[in-house]
Amino acid sequence: MMSRTPNIPTDLLRSFVTVIDLGGHTKAAEVLGRSQPAVSLQIKRLEQVVESKLIVQRGRNFKLTEAGEVLALYARQILRLNDEAMSKFRNPAATGTIRVGLPTDYAVAFLQSMLTEFAAKQADIELEIHCDLSRRLRGSLHSDDLDIVVALTQTGASEHLVRSWQEQPIWVTGSKSTPHEADPVPLVSHPEGCEYRNRMVHALARTGRGWRIAFTSPGISALQKAVMDGVGVSAMTRKTCIQGMRVLGEEDGYPELSTFAVGLYYKHPRLSPAGLLVINRLISALDEAAAEREP
């Protein structure tokens, strides 16, 4: 006779995610409508179910264990699916304003177009789209200035992370220019702190080639124009590589760039029915983009 796999009660997962997303048991208790001791007991019960320590308390602060970080990823996905299923039956009103952060250092045009199209079909949902560097977007989510964020992930940036997708950046130059043959290599990039910029510099360092910053801008359209005008070479994604550019490879002296992960971030306790619709559309779009890259 096969052993039965134990279930994780969703109410325990909801308490766990609420505690870590809001930063403590007291705030979680207020949102959940429970007492602080009741929330603490639920966390202990969850640790018993998964047979792992999830949270380590350090005075007034706490830290997730490795097991806690892993479970948090699963918990947010399970709760999203649970809430999506319940919305099919209870049909809550999806209204309000949702503040979405999109990264200037990723395929912002692709995501922005998708969200604009989505908003046009949802008359009762208003979207505020904010574009910035990924690290700033994650900070704005932490301070509750944004509701949902798509951002490039970094080591140790797992707070509020729900899903992630792998992306392969590529070298690009103007199709009618040869700045890639220059020494040092003129780079077109976002300001310092950009993940693409870091990858270009590290890749060139591995080959012993010199480089200089020829053009910098926080906006992707400005970078695209600079590349097409022959100002320099840059690193982009397939989604941001447009007509007037050509891809550079190892045969041109440009080594493969390191991959990075694009993450979807939000605080589940702050997620409204309208926010859930936006989340599902973003996940579908990023899944479709990932499927396009598979070949």
Secondary structure, 3 states (H helix, E strand, C coil): CCCCCCCCCHHHHHHHHHHHHHCCHHHHHHHHCCCHHHHHHHHHHHHHHHCCCCEEEECCEEEECHHHHHHHHHHHHHHHHHHHHHHHHHCCCCCEEEEEEEECCCCHHHHHHHHHHHHHHCCCEEEEEEEECHHHHHHHHHCCCCCEEEEECCCCCCCCEEEEEEECCEEEEECCCCHHHCCCEEEEECCCCCHHHHHHHHHHHHHCCCEEEEEECCCHHHHHHHHHCCCCEEEECCCCCCCCEEEECHHHCCCCCCCEEEEEEECHHHCCHHHHHHHHHHHHHHHHHHHHHCC
